[in-house]
Amino acid sequence: IKKKEVEIKTVLELKFFTGDGVNKIKDFLDHLHEKYKWEIRYISAPRYSIEIKTNSPKQAQRDLREKLEKEILTVKDGEADFKIGVE
């Protein structure tokens, strides 16, 4: 039996406090898309929708959050703020 593919969505609120914040956000979101093949859409500043398709929704939800937190910590360094799963 083939498992049904489902969509997992979360909202990322991301703010950079430096003058080139817009470019940093763009570069960061491009990096996520390239590395994980996630669909990322602009909602409204500073909110972005991240969507993945999977056969294992519970595991994918955990993985999505863990990967996001890990990636954000690599760029945060006191110059960014983020929230995951904000509606």
PDB file of N, CA, C and O in Angstrom:
ATOM      1  N   ILE A   1       0.851  -1.174   0.000  1.00  0.00           N
ATOM      2  CA  ILE A   1       0.000   0.000   0.000  1.00  0.00           C
ATOM      3  C   ILE A   1       0.898   1.238   0.000  1.00  0.00           C
ATOM      4  O   ILE A   1       1.830   1.351   0.796  1.00  0.00           O
ATOM      5  N   LYS A   2       0.599   2.141  -0.892  1.00  0.00           N
ATOM      6  CA  LYS A   2       1.371   3.376  -0.989  1.00  0.00           C
ATOM      7  C   LYS A   2       0.784   4.423  -0.052  1.00  0.00           C
ATOM      8  O   LYS A   2      -0.421   4.675  -0.061  1.00  0.00           O
ATOM      9  N   LYS A   3       1.652   5.030   0.759  1.00  0.00           N
ATOM     10  CA  LYS A   3       1.192   6.077   1.669  1.00  0.00           C
ATOM     11  C   LYS A   3       0.844   7.329   0.880  1.00  0.00           C
ATOM     12  O   LYS A   3       1.490   7.663  -0.113  1.00  0.00           O
ATOM     13  N   LYS A   4      -0.181   8.001   1.343  1.00  0.00           N
ATOM     14  CA  LYS A   4      -0.612   9.238   0.705  1.00  0.00           C
ATOM     15  C   LYS A   4       0.364  10.366   1.044  1.00  0.00           C
ATOM     16  O   LYS A   4       0.773  10.520   2.195  1.00  0.00           O
ATOM     17  N   GLU A   5       0.727  11.140   0.042  1.00  0.00           N
ATOM     18  CA  GLU A   5       1.610  12.279   0.260  1.00  0.00           C
ATOM     19  C   GLU A   5       0.783  13.457   0.779  1.00  0.00           C
ATOM     20  O   GLU A   5      -0.271  13.784   0.232  1.00  0.00           O
ATOM     21  N   VAL A   6       1.280  14.082   1.838  1.00  0.00           N
ATOM     22  CA  VAL A   6       0.572  15.220   2.433  1.00  0.00           C
ATOM     23  C   VAL A   6       1.492  16.437   2.464  1.00  0.00           C
ATOM     24  O   VAL A   6       2.714  16.324   2.372  1.00  0.00           O
ATOM     25  N   GLU A   7       0.866  17.598   2.596  1.00  0.00           N
ATOM     26  CA  GLU A   7       1.625  18.844   2.690  1.00  0.00           C
ATOM     27  C   GLU A   7       1.742  19.263   4.149  1.00  0.00           C
ATOM     28  O   GLU A   7       0.764  19.236   4.896  1.00  0.00           O
ATOM     29  N   ILE A   8       2.927  19.643   4.534  1.00  0.00           N
ATOM     30  CA  ILE A   8       3.181  20.193   5.865  1.00  0.00           C
ATOM     31  C   ILE A   8       3.536  21.660   5.659  1.00  0.00           C
ATOM     32  O   ILE A   8       4.403  21.993   4.852  1.00  0.00           O
ATOM     33  N   LYS A   9       2.865  22.521   6.391  1.00  0.00           N
ATOM     34  CA  LYS A   9       3.124  23.957   6.260  1.00  0.00           C
ATOM     35  C   LYS A   9       3.445  24.547   7.624  1.00  0.00           C
ATOM     36  O   LYS A   9       2.903  24.126   8.645  1.00  0.00           O
ATOM     37  N   THR A  10       4.321  25.512   7.618  1.00  0.00           N
ATOM     38  CA  THR A  10       4.588  26.293   8.813  1.00  0.00           C
ATOM     39  C   THR A  10       4.886  27.720   8.385  1.00  0.00           C
ATOM     40  O   THR A  10       5.221  27.982   7.229  1.00  0.00           O
ATOM     41  N   VAL A  11       4.762  28.619   9.315  1.00  0.00           N
ATOM     42  CA  VAL A  11       5.054  30.019   9.037  1.00  0.00           C
ATOM     43  C   VAL A  11       6.314  30.401   9.805  1.00  0.00           C
ATOM     44  O   VAL A  11       6.447  30.121  10.996  1.00  0.00           O
ATOM     45  N   LEU A  12       7.217  31.034   9.108  1.00  0.00           N
ATOM     46  CA  LEU A  12       8.456  31.519   9.704  1.00  0.00           C
ATOM     47  C   LEU A  12       8.406  33.038   9.730  1.00  0.00           C
ATOM     48  O   LEU A  12       8.182  33.687   8.708  1.00  0.00           O
ATOM     49  N   GLU A  13       8.616  33.587  10.909  1.00  0.00           N
ATOM     50  CA  GLU A  13       8.735  35.035  11.045  1.00  0.00           C
ATOM     51  C   GLU A  13      10.213  35.321  11.261  1.00  0.00           C
ATOM     52  O   GLU A  13      10.804  34.865  12.241  1.00  0.00           O
ATOM     53  N   LEU A  14      10.805  36.070  10.350  1.00  0.00           N
ATOM     54  CA  LEU A  14      12.248  36.279  10.364  1.00  0.00           C
ATOM     55  C   LEU A  14      12.571  37.756  10.192  1.00  0.00           C
ATOM     56  O   LEU A  14      12.113  38.400   9.248  1.00  0.00           O
ATOM     57  N   LYS A  15      13.371  38.286  11.122  1.00  0.00           N
ATOM     58  CA  LYS A  15      13.771  39.699  11.072  1.00  0.00           C
ATOM     59  C   LYS A  15      15.276  39.793  11.269  1.00  0.00           C
ATOM     60  O   LYS A  15      15.837  39.151  12.157  1.00  0.00           O
ATOM     61  N   PHE A  16      15.918  40.590  10.443  1.00  0.00           N
ATOM     62  CA  PHE A  16      17.326  40.928  10.627  1.00  0.00           C
ATOM     63  C   PHE A  16      17.399  42.382  11.051  1.00  0.00           C
ATOM     64  O   PHE A  16      16.643  43.218  10.557  1.00  0.00           O
ATOM     65  N   PHE A  17      18.307  42.686  11.965  1.00  0.00           N
ATOM     66  CA  PHE A  17      18.407  44.038  12.512  1.00  0.00           C
ATOM     67  C   PHE A  17      19.512  44.859  11.863  1.00  0.00           C
ATOM     68  O   PHE A  17      19.773  45.985  12.286  1.00  0.00           O
ATOM     69  N   THR A  18      20.153  44.320  10.858  1.00  0.00           N
ATOM     70  CA  THR A  18      21.227  45.049  10.191  1.00  0.00           C
ATOM     71  C   THR A  18      20.670  45.787   8.981  1.00  0.00           C
ATOM     72  O   THR A  18      19.559  45.502   8.535  1.00  0.00           O
ATOM     73  N   GLY A  19      21.428  46.722   8.455  1.00  0.00           N
ATOM     74  CA  GLY A  19      20.983  47.534   7.328  1.00  0.00           C
ATOM     75  C   GLY A  19      20.690  46.740   6.073  1.00  0.00           C
ATOM     76  O   GLY A  19      19.838  47.134   5.276  1.00  0.00           O
ATOM     77  N   ASP A  20      21.383  45.626   5.884  1.00  0.00           N
ATOM     78  CA  ASP A  20      21.166  44.807   4.690  1.00  0.00           C
ATOM     79  C   ASP A  20      20.276  43.602   4.993  1.00  0.00           C
ATOM     80  O   ASP A  20      20.458  42.528   4.420  1.00  0.00           O
ATOM     81  N   GLY A  21      19.319  43.788   5.892  1.00  0.00           N
ATOM     82  CA  GLY A  21      18.443  42.698   6.323  1.00  0.00           C
ATOM     83  C   GLY A  21      17.663  42.053   5.202  1.00  0.00           C
ATOM     84  O   GLY A  21      17.491  40.834   5.189  1.00  0.00           O
ATOM     85  N   VAL A  22      17.185  42.854   4.253  1.00  0.00           N
ATOM     86  CA  VAL A  22      16.399  42.310   3.140  1.00  0.00           C
ATOM     87  C   VAL A  22      17.241  41.325   2.339  1.00  0.00           C
ATOM     88  O   VAL A  22      16.766  40.243   1.992  1.00  0.00           O
ATOM     89  N   ASN A  23      18.472  41.684   2.047  1.00  0.00           N
ATOM     90  CA  ASN A  23      19.356  40.785   1.295  1.00  0.00           C
ATOM     91  C   ASN A  23      19.689  39.535   2.099  1.00  0.00           C
ATOM     92  O   ASN A  23      19.772  38.441   1.540  1.00  0.00           O
ATOM     93  N   LYS A  24      19.880  39.690   3.402  1.00  0.00           N
ATOM     94  CA  LYS A  24      20.183  38.527   4.246  1.00  0.00           C
ATOM     95  C   LYS A  24      19.001  37.567   4.293  1.00  0.00           C
ATOM     96  O   LYS A  24      19.185  36.351   4.243  1.00  0.00           O
ATOM     97  N   ILE A  25      17.790  38.109   4.387  1.00  0.00           N
ATOM     98  CA  ILE A  25      16.597  37.257   4.380  1.00  0.00           C
ATOM     99  C   ILE A  25      16.497  36.525   3.049  1.00  0.00           C
ATOM    100  O   ILE A  25      16.262  35.317   3.023  1.00  0.00           O
ATOM    101  N   LYS A  26      16.670  37.240   1.955  1.00  0.00           N
ATOM    102  CA  LYS A  26      16.596  36.625   0.624  1.00  0.00           C
ATOM    103  C   LYS A  26      17.635  35.514   0.487  1.00  0.00           C
ATOM    104  O   LYS A  26      17.317  34.416   0.032  1.00  0.00           O
ATOM    105  N   ASP A  27      18.868  35.797   0.878  1.00  0.00           N
ATOM    106  CA  ASP A  27      19.932  34.790   0.786  1.00  0.00           C
ATOM    107  C   ASP A  27      19.628  33.580   1.662  1.00  0.00           C
ATOM    108  O   ASP A  27      19.849  32.440   1.251  1.00  0.00           O
ATOM    109  N   PHE A  28      19.128  33.825   2.856  1.00  0.00           N
ATOM    110  CA  PHE A  28      18.807  32.741   3.785  1.00  0.00           C
ATOM    111  C   PHE A  28      17.690  31.858   3.228  1.00  0.00           C
ATOM    112  O   PHE A  28      17.796  30.632   3.261  1.00  0.00           O
ATOM    113  N   LEU A  29      16.625  32.473   2.717  1.00  0.00           N
ATOM    114  CA  LEU A  29      15.509  31.702   2.167  1.00  0.00           C
ATOM    115  C   LEU A  29      15.928  30.955   0.903  1.00  0.00           C
ATOM    116  O   LEU A  29      15.496  29.822   0.690  1.00  0.00           O
ATOM    117  N   ASP A  30      16.758  31.568   0.061  1.00  0.00           N
ATOM    118  CA  ASP A  30      17.290  30.871  -1.117  1.00  0.00           C
ATOM    119  C   ASP A  30      18.111  29.656  -0.691  1.00  0.00           C
ATOM    120  O   ASP A  30      18.020  28.591  -1.302  1.00  0.00           O
ATOM    121  N   HIS A  31      18.907  29.824   0.356  1.00  0.00           N
ATOM    122  CA  HIS A  31      19.718  28.722   0.888  1.00  0.00           C
ATOM    123  C   HIS A  31      18.825  27.560   1.342  1.00  0.00           C
ATOM    124  O   HIS A  31      19.108  26.403   1.032  1.00  0.00           O
ATOM    125  N   LEU A  32      17.753  27.868   2.073  1.00  0.00           N
ATOM    126  CA  LEU A  32      16.833  26.823   2.540  1.00  0.00           C
ATOM    127  C   LEU A  32      16.198  26.089   1.363  1.00  0.00           C
ATOM    128  O   LEU A  32      16.086  24.863   1.371  1.00  0.00           O
ATOM    129  N   HIS A  33      15.788  26.847   0.361  1.00  0.00           N
ATOM    130  CA  HIS A  33      15.149  26.239  -0.813  1.00  0.00           C
ATOM    131  C   HIS A  33      16.123  25.312  -1.541  1.00  0.00           C
ATOM    132  O   HIS A  33      15.758  24.200  -1.924  1.00  0.00           O
ATOM    133  N   GLU A  34      17.350  25.768  -1.730  1.00  0.00           N
ATOM    134  CA  GLU A  34      18.349  24.953  -2.423  1.00  0.00           C
ATOM    135  C   GLU A  34      18.732  23.707  -1.628  1.00  0.00           C
ATOM    136  O   GLU A  34      18.840  22.616  -2.188  1.00  0.00           O
ATOM    137  N   LYS A  35      18.935  23.870  -0.338  1.00  0.00           N
ATOM    138  CA  LYS A  35      19.412  22.763   0.498  1.00  0.00           C
ATOM    139  C   LYS A  35      18.335  21.709   0.752  1.00  0.00           C
ATOM    140  O   LYS A  35      18.609  20.511   0.677  1.00  0.00           O
ATOM    141  N   TYR A  36      17.119  22.150   1.050  1.00  0.00           N
ATOM    142  CA  TYR A  36      16.068  21.213   1.458  1.00  0.00           C
ATOM    143  C   TYR A  36      14.951  21.042   0.436  1.00  0.00           C
ATOM    144  O   TYR A  36      14.087  20.182   0.607  1.00  0.00           O
ATOM    145  N   LYS A  37      14.955  21.849  -0.624  1.00  0.00           N
ATOM    146  CA  LYS A  37      13.914  21.790  -1.666  1.00  0.00           C
ATOM    147  C   LYS A  37      12.532  22.125  -1.111  1.00  0.00           C
ATOM    148  O   LYS A  37      11.522  21.582  -1.559  1.00  0.00           O
ATOM    149  N   TRP A  38      12.502  23.024  -0.132  1.00  0.00           N
ATOM    150  CA  TRP A  38      11.237  23.468   0.434  1.00  0.00           C
ATOM    151  C   TRP A  38      10.632  24.544  -0.452  1.00  0.00           C
ATOM    152  O   TRP A  38      11.355  25.318  -1.081  1.00  0.00           O
ATOM    153  N   GLU A  39       9.294  24.593  -0.502  1.00  0.00           N
ATOM    154  CA  GLU A  39       8.592  25.683  -1.172  1.00  0.00           C
ATOM    155  C   GLU A  39       8.466  26.816  -0.161  1.00  0.00           C
ATOM    156  O   GLU A  39       7.913  26.624   0.922  1.00  0.00           O
ATOM    157  N   ILE A  40       8.965  27.974  -0.503  1.00  0.00           N
ATOM    158  CA  ILE A  40       8.933  29.113   0.413  1.00  0.00           C
ATOM    159  C   ILE A  40       8.221  30.265  -0.274  1.00  0.00           C
ATOM    160  O   ILE A  40       8.560  30.650  -1.392  1.00  0.00           O
ATOM    161  N   ARG A  41       7.225  30.807   0.421  1.00  0.00           N
ATOM    162  CA  ARG A  41       6.442  31.906  -0.148  1.00  0.00           C
ATOM    163  C   ARG A  41       6.398  33.074   0.826  1.00  0.00           C
ATOM    164  O   ARG A  41       6.362  32.903   2.045  1.00  0.00           O
ATOM    165  N   TYR A  42       6.401  34.246   0.249  1.00  0.00           N
ATOM    166  CA  TYR A  42       6.276  35.481   1.016  1.00  0.00           C
ATOM    167  C   TYR A  42       4.814  35.663   1.397  1.00  0.00           C
ATOM    168  O   TYR A  42       3.939  35.573   0.536  1.00  0.00           O
ATOM    169  N   ILE A  43       4.533  35.915   2.667  1.00  0.00           N
ATOM    170  CA  ILE A  43       3.170  36.219   3.114  1.00  0.00           C
ATOM    171  C   ILE A  43       3.050  37.731   3.245  1.00  0.00           C
ATOM    172  O   ILE A  43       2.316  38.373   2.494  1.00  0.00           O
ATOM    173  N   SER A  44       3.762  38.280   4.183  1.00  0.00           N
ATOM    174  CA  SER A  44       3.879  39.727   4.384  1.00  0.00           C
ATOM    175  C   SER A  44       5.019  39.922   5.371  1.00  0.00           C
ATOM    176  O   SER A  44       5.260  39.078   6.234  1.00  0.00           O
ATOM    177  N   ALA A  45       5.709  41.030   5.236  1.00  0.00           N
ATOM    178  CA  ALA A  45       6.889  41.247   6.075  1.00  0.00           C
ATOM    179  C   ALA A  45       6.512  41.142   7.544  1.00  0.00           C
ATOM    180  O   ALA A  45       5.554  41.788   7.968  1.00  0.00           O
ATOM    181  N   PRO A  46       7.205  40.380   8.309  1.00  0.00           N
ATOM    182  CA  PRO A  46       8.380  39.536   8.063  1.00  0.00           C
ATOM    183  C   PRO A  46       8.025  38.054   8.002  1.00  0.00           C
ATOM    184  O   PRO A  46       8.809  37.221   8.456  1.00  0.00           O
ATOM    185  N   ARG A  47       6.861  37.705   7.453  1.00  0.00           N
ATOM    186  CA  ARG A  47       6.357  36.323   7.511  1.00  0.00           C
ATOM    187  C   ARG A  47       6.496  35.597   6.177  1.00  0.00           C
ATOM    188  O   ARG A  47       6.248  36.150   5.106  1.00  0.00           O
ATOM    189  N   TYR A  48       6.911  34.313   6.291  1.00  0.00           N
ATOM    190  CA  TYR A  48       7.132  33.481   5.122  1.00  0.00           C
ATOM    191  C   TYR A  48       6.524  32.110   5.381  1.00  0.00           C
ATOM    192  O   TYR A  48       6.633  31.571   6.483  1.00  0.00           O
ATOM    193  N   SER A  49       5.888  31.557   4.370  1.00  0.00           N
ATOM    194  CA  SER A  49       5.291  30.232   4.464  1.00  0.00           C
ATOM    195  C   SER A  49       6.292  29.213   3.929  1.00  0.00           C
ATOM    196  O   SER A  49       6.881  29.404   2.865  1.00  0.00           O
ATOM    197  N   ILE A  50       6.475  28.135   4.678  1.00  0.00           N
ATOM    198  CA  ILE A  50       7.351  27.050   4.240  1.00  0.00           C
ATOM    199  C   ILE A  50       6.497  25.797   4.121  1.00  0.00           C
ATOM    200  O   ILE A  50       5.780  25.425   5.051  1.00  0.00           O
ATOM    201  N   GLU A  51       6.584  25.153   2.963  1.00  0.00           N
ATOM    202  CA  GLU A  51       5.729  24.008   2.673  1.00  0.00           C
ATOM    203  C   GLU A  51       6.581  22.859   2.143  1.00  0.00           C
ATOM    204  O   GLU A  51       7.439  23.040   1.279  1.00  0.00           O
ATOM    205  N   ILE A  52       6.317  21.665   2.692  1.00  0.00           N
ATOM    206  CA  ILE A  52       6.989  20.467   2.194  1.00  0.00           C
ATOM    207  C   ILE A  52       5.946  19.393   1.950  1.00  0.00           C
ATOM    208  O   ILE A  52       4.876  19.402   2.558  1.00  0.00           O
ATOM    209  N   LYS A  53       6.262  18.469   1.058  1.00  0.00           N
ATOM    210  CA  LYS A  53       5.396  17.322   0.789  1.00  0.00           C
ATOM    211  C   LYS A  53       6.099  16.083   1.312  1.00  0.00           C
ATOM    212  O   LYS A  53       7.301  15.903   1.119  1.00  0.00           O
ATOM    213  N   THR A  54       5.326  15.228   1.980  1.00  0.00           N
ATOM    214  CA  THR A  54       5.940  14.071   2.625  1.00  0.00           C
ATOM    215  C   THR A  54       4.941  12.928   2.769  1.00  0.00           C
ATOM    216  O   THR A  54       3.730  13.117   2.659  1.00  0.00           O
ATOM    217  N   ASN A  55       5.480  11.744   3.016  1.00  0.00           N
ATOM    218  CA  ASN A  55       4.661  10.572   3.323  1.00  0.00           C
ATOM    219  C   ASN A  55       4.616  10.305   4.825  1.00  0.00           C
ATOM    220  O   ASN A  55       3.846   9.460   5.282  1.00  0.00           O
ATOM    221  N   SER A  56       5.431  11.014   5.588  1.00  0.00           N
ATOM    222  CA  SER A  56       5.512  10.837   7.040  1.00  0.00           C
ATOM    223  C   SER A  56       5.306  12.183   7.731  1.00  0.00           C
ATOM    224  O   SER A  56       6.283  12.826   8.115  1.00  0.00           O
ATOM    225  N   PRO A  57       4.062  12.620   7.897  1.00  0.00           N
ATOM    226  CA  PRO A  57       3.801  13.971   8.403  1.00  0.00           C
ATOM    227  C   PRO A  57       4.359  14.267   9.789  1.00  0.00           C
ATOM    228  O   PRO A  57       4.905  15.350  10.001  1.00  0.00           O
ATOM    229  N   LYS A  58       4.243  13.354  10.729  1.00  0.00           N
ATOM    230  CA  LYS A  58       4.728  13.629  12.087  1.00  0.00           C
ATOM    231  C   LYS A  58       6.239  13.812  12.105  1.00  0.00           C
ATOM    232  O   LYS A  58       6.751  14.756  12.709  1.00  0.00           O
ATOM    233  N   GLN A  59       6.946  12.913  11.446  1.00  0.00           N
ATOM    234  CA  GLN A  59       8.406  13.005  11.380  1.00  0.00           C
ATOM    235  C   GLN A  59       8.827  14.256  10.613  1.00  0.00           C
ATOM    236  O   GLN A  59       9.775  14.938  11.003  1.00  0.00           O
ATOM    237  N   ALA A  60       8.131  14.553   9.536  1.00  0.00           N
ATOM    238  CA  ALA A  60       8.471  15.726   8.724  1.00  0.00           C
ATOM    239  C   ALA A  60       8.284  17.016   9.511  1.00  0.00           C
ATOM    240  O   ALA A  60       9.075  17.949   9.374  1.00  0.00           O
ATOM    241  N   GLN A  61       7.244  17.074  10.331  1.00  0.00           N
ATOM    242  CA  GLN A  61       7.003  18.274  11.144  1.00  0.00           C
ATOM    243  C   GLN A  61       8.157  18.493  12.124  1.00  0.00           C
ATOM    244  O   GLN A  61       8.633  19.616  12.287  1.00  0.00           O
ATOM    245  N   ARG A  62       8.605  17.416  12.774  1.00  0.00           N
ATOM    246  CA  ARG A  62       9.745  17.515  13.697  1.00  0.00           C
ATOM    247  C   ARG A  62      11.021  17.909  12.950  1.00  0.00           C
ATOM    248  O   ARG A  62      11.764  18.789  13.384  1.00  0.00           O
ATOM    249  N   ASP A  63      11.258  17.237  11.816  1.00  0.00           N
ATOM    250  CA  ASP A  63      12.460  17.518  11.031  1.00  0.00           C
ATOM    251  C   ASP A  63      12.480  18.953  10.533  1.00  0.00           C
ATOM    252  O   ASP A  63      13.518  19.614  10.568  1.00  0.00           O
ATOM    253  N   LEU A  64      11.338  19.433  10.071  1.00  0.00           N
ATOM    254  CA  LEU A  64      11.238  20.804   9.567  1.00  0.00           C
ATOM    255  C   LEU A  64      11.631  21.799  10.650  1.00  0.00           C
ATOM    256  O   LEU A  64      12.431  22.705  10.416  1.00  0.00           O
ATOM    257  N   ARG A  65      11.066  21.622  11.824  1.00  0.00           N
ATOM    258  CA  ARG A  65      11.363  22.542  12.929  1.00  0.00           C
ATOM    259  C   ARG A  65      12.844  22.469  13.336  1.00  0.00           C
ATOM    260  O   ARG A  65      13.493  23.498  13.528  1.00  0.00           O
ATOM    261  N   GLU A  66      13.368  21.239  13.466  1.00  0.00           N
ATOM    262  CA  GLU A  66      14.770  21.067  13.858  1.00  0.00           C
ATOM    263  C   GLU A  66      15.722  21.682  12.835  1.00  0.00           C
ATOM    264  O   GLU A  66      16.681  22.360  13.202  1.00  0.00           O
ATOM    265  N   LYS A  67      15.454  21.444  11.562  1.00  0.00           N
ATOM    266  CA  LYS A  67      16.317  21.987  10.512  1.00  0.00           C
ATOM    267  C   LYS A  67      16.248  23.508  10.485  1.00  0.00           C
ATOM    268  O   LYS A  67      17.270  24.177  10.334  1.00  0.00           O
ATOM    269  N   LEU A  68      15.046  24.054  10.632  1.00  0.00           N
ATOM    270  CA  LEU A  68      14.900  25.511  10.655  1.00  0.00           C
ATOM    271  C   LEU A  68      15.675  26.119  11.818  1.00  0.00           C
ATOM    272  O   LEU A  68      16.406  27.093  11.643  1.00  0.00           O
ATOM    273  N   GLU A  69      15.513  25.544  12.997  1.00  0.00           N
ATOM    274  CA  GLU A  69      16.213  26.072  14.174  1.00  0.00           C
ATOM    275  C   GLU A  69      17.727  26.006  13.987  1.00  0.00           C
ATOM    276  O   GLU A  69      18.440  26.952  14.320  1.00  0.00           O
ATOM    277  N   LYS A  70      18.210  24.892  13.456  1.00  0.00           N
ATOM    278  CA  LYS A  70      19.645  24.728  13.233  1.00  0.00           C
ATOM    279  C   LYS A  70      20.160  25.755  12.226  1.00  0.00           C
ATOM    280  O   LYS A  70      21.191  26.386  12.459  1.00  0.00           O
ATOM    281  N   GLU A  71      19.456  25.925  11.120  1.00  0.00           N
ATOM    282  CA  GLU A  71      19.883  26.872  10.086  1.00  0.00           C
ATOM    283  C   GLU A  71      19.846  28.309  10.598  1.00  0.00           C
ATOM    284  O   GLU A  71      20.744  29.100  10.307  1.00  0.00           O
ATOM    285  N   ILE A  72      18.822  28.641  11.348  1.00  0.00           N
ATOM    286  CA  ILE A  72      18.685  30.009  11.853  1.00  0.00           C
ATOM    287  C   ILE A  72      19.803  30.328  12.832  1.00  0.00           C
ATOM    288  O   ILE A  72      20.321  31.445  12.835  1.00  0.00           O
ATOM    289  N   LEU A  73      20.180  29.369  13.659  1.00  0.00           N
ATOM    290  CA  LEU A  73      21.261  29.607  14.618  1.00  0.00           C
ATOM    291  C   LEU A  73      22.592  29.892  13.930  1.00  0.00           C
ATOM    292  O   LEU A  73      23.452  30.563  14.501  1.00  0.00           O
ATOM    293  N   THR A  74      22.770  29.388  12.707  1.00  0.00           N
ATOM    294  CA  THR A  74      24.021  29.643  11.993  1.00  0.00           C
ATOM    295  C   THR A  74      24.121  31.086  11.519  1.00  0.00           C
ATOM    296  O   THR A  74      25.225  31.590  11.312  1.00  0.00           O
ATOM    297  N   VAL A  75      22.985  31.759  11.344  1.00  0.00           N
ATOM    298  CA  VAL A  75      23.014  33.150  10.870  1.00  0.00           C
ATOM    299  C   VAL A  75      22.597  34.153  11.930  1.00  0.00           C
ATOM    300  O   VAL A  75      22.831  35.351  11.772  1.00  0.00           O
ATOM    301  N   LYS A  76      21.989  33.687  13.000  1.00  0.00           N
ATOM    302  CA  LYS A  76      21.408  34.593  13.996  1.00  0.00           C
ATOM    303  C   LYS A  76      22.450  35.526  14.605  1.00  0.00           C
ATOM    304  O   LYS A  76      22.392  36.735  14.382  1.00  0.00           O
ATOM    305  N   ASP A  77      23.383  35.001  15.353  1.00  0.00           N
ATOM    306  CA  ASP A  77      24.506  35.751  15.912  1.00  0.00           C
ATOM    307  C   ASP A  77      24.127  37.146  16.425  1.00  0.00           C
ATOM    308  O   ASP A  77      24.872  38.105  16.219  1.00  0.00           O
ATOM    309  N   GLY A  78      22.978  37.260  17.087  1.00  0.00           N
ATOM    310  CA  GLY A  78      22.562  38.523  17.680  1.00  0.00           C
ATOM    311  C   GLY A  78      21.995  39.543  16.717  1.00  0.00           C
ATOM    312  O   GLY A  78      21.558  40.615  17.136  1.00  0.00           O
ATOM    313  N   GLU A  79      21.994  39.223  15.422  1.00  0.00           N
ATOM    314  CA  GLU A  79      21.509  40.200  14.460  1.00  0.00           C
ATOM    315  C   GLU A  79      20.181  39.815  13.823  1.00  0.00           C
ATOM    316  O   GLU A  79      19.741  40.458  12.871  1.00  0.00           O
ATOM    317  N   ALA A  80      19.543  38.775  14.337  1.00  0.00           N
ATOM    318  CA  ALA A  80      18.269  38.340  13.773  1.00  0.00           C
ATOM    319  C   ALA A  80      17.353  37.829  14.873  1.00  0.00           C
ATOM    320  O   ALA A  80      17.797  37.453  15.958  1.00  0.00           O
ATOM    321  N   ASP A  81      16.069  37.825  14.564  1.00  0.00           N
ATOM    322  CA  ASP A  81      15.061  37.283  15.466  1.00  0.00           C
ATOM    323  C   ASP A  81      14.134  36.424  14.623  1.00  0.00           C
ATOM    324  O   ASP A  81      13.861  36.747  13.467  1.00  0.00           O
ATOM    325  N   PHE A  82      13.650  35.331  15.196  1.00  0.00           N
ATOM    326  CA  PHE A  82      12.768  34.463  14.432  1.00  0.00           C
ATOM    327  C   PHE A  82      11.739  33.809  15.331  1.00  0.00           C
ATOM    328  O   PHE A  82      11.941  33.656  16.536  1.00  0.00           O
ATOM    329  N   LYS A  83      10.626  33.425  14.715  1.00  0.00           N
ATOM    330  CA  LYS A  83       9.596  32.621  15.360  1.00  0.00           C
ATOM    331  C   LYS A  83       9.147  31.602  14.330  1.00  0.00           C
ATOM    332  O   LYS A  83       8.998  31.918  13.149  1.00  0.00           O
ATOM    333  N   ILE A  84       8.934  30.380  14.785  1.00  0.00           N
ATOM    334  CA  ILE A  84       8.498  29.314  13.894  1.00  0.00           C
ATOM    335  C   ILE A  84       7.078  28.920  14.254  1.00  0.00           C
ATOM    336  O   ILE A  84       6.745  28.764  15.429  1.00  0.00           O
ATOM    337  N   GLY A  85       6.246  28.759  13.238  1.00  0.00           N
ATOM    338  CA  GLY A  85       4.886  28.293  13.450  1.00  0.00           C
ATOM    339  C   GLY A  85       3.911  29.366  13.862  1.00  0.00           C
ATOM    340  O   GLY A  85       2.875  29.064  14.454  1.00  0.00           O
ATOM    341  N   VAL A  86       4.216  30.610  13.566  1.00  0.00           N
ATOM    342  CA  VAL A  86       3.330  31.720  13.925  1.00  0.00           C
ATOM    343  C   VAL A  86       2.256  31.844  12.852  1.00  0.00           C
ATOM    344  O   VAL A  86       2.556  31.840  11.659  1.00  0.00           O
ATOM    345  N   GLU A  87       1.023  31.952  13.276  1.00  0.00           N
ATOM    346  CA  GLU A  87      -0.059  32.117  12.288  1.00  0.00           C
ATOM    347  C   GLU A  87      -0.581  33.511  12.262  1.00  0.00           C
ATOM    348  O   GLU A  87      -1.489  33.816  11.489  1.00  0.00           O
TER     349      GLU A  87
END
